[in-house]
Amino acid sequence: MTENYLEMMSDSLRKKLSILQELERLSLRQKEFFEQGDAMDDAAFDEVAERKGALIEELEKLDEGFTSLFEKTKEQIGANKERYAPQIREIQDQIRAVTGVSNAIEAQEKRNKAAADRYFASARAELNHGRKSSGTALLYHQTMNHAQNVTPQFFDSKK
């Protein structure tokens, strides 16, 4: 029974690693979007973000299942470490691989956040510039409309 649980835990970690590798790929794709600047494809960016959300939900389910299995087998494994040594080593190796990819994703997400902050700051600056330009144009238009109604300043009374 414990061997089955260990195998299920190992399968869970394999799936988690696969999902994390997909998340890493999608994070790198997001980096490319921010590098494109104004040419960013908003629909594709949204699609990547939605896909990442779905993968994160899958990861949470896998984590819950792994924790549940670990709690069920913890005492049995602890009492028979030498019996389950090969499976324990395999699981430990998988956990190291998962941790490595998780750390790489975390670092990439920090870089993506900084890139997103720069992108949105630039977009805000452009919007503000556009507002100022349109405000100036409106003021000019209003001034010119009123200028047409100016009464003559000098009146020549000779006839």
Buried (B, 14 or more C-beta within 10 A) or exposed (E): EBEEBBBBBBBBBBBBBEBBBBBBEBBBBBBEBBEEEEEBEEEEBEEBEEBBEEBEEBBEEBEEBBEBBBEBBEEBBEEEEEEBEEBBEBBEEBBEBBEEBBEBBEEBBEBBEEBBEEBEEEEEEEEEEEEEEEEEEEEEEEEEEEEEEEEEEEEEEEE
